[in-house]
Amino acid sequence: MPQPPSPDPAPVAVMVVLPDGQELRARLYSWHQTPTGWQGDIGLPSYRNTEEHAVEAAEYRVWLDAPGQIRRIPGVDYSAVPAARLPRPSFVEEVMGERRPSGWVMQGLDRGRRLIHAPDCDEAPAQATPLSLDRALDLAEQAGVRLCSLCGAAQELDPLLRGFTDGFDGPRSESPER
């Protein structure tokens, strides 16, 4: 005979560190992993006014950072607290690392000169409109336009402008000699 689904685990006690340094006992419902660390789904004890002008106990739910804003209580078992982990990166993501934003951006310099950057370059202008690859290549061929060597724009766009074989072993001949 199938068993009924088990209810959600009961929340467990934790201490929450308030902005002024006070510590308050609260309830931990779950953990959630983020790219920067872990957060806990916390229920803070509170009061609220009812429509009948009475005061009743309530709970305010909030996500807080662990361990900075959440402290475990010695002797409390946290093993049953549900934890949502980030998906494991693919092998390609692990080897290649985080992808940079796509496109290119233009920086205006003095005397009509311009510089093309990758959007995540430290020297790229903030809030610049991204350029497509074709537009960046068209602009790169204009007088007074250079490609940034700090962010890799030069290394990535130069081969597209000048050909992939130039600069390695010289121009490739049409037929190899035997």
Order of alpha helices (4+ residues) and beta strands (2+ residues): beta-beta-beta-beta-beta-beta-alpha-beta-beta-alpha-beta-alpha
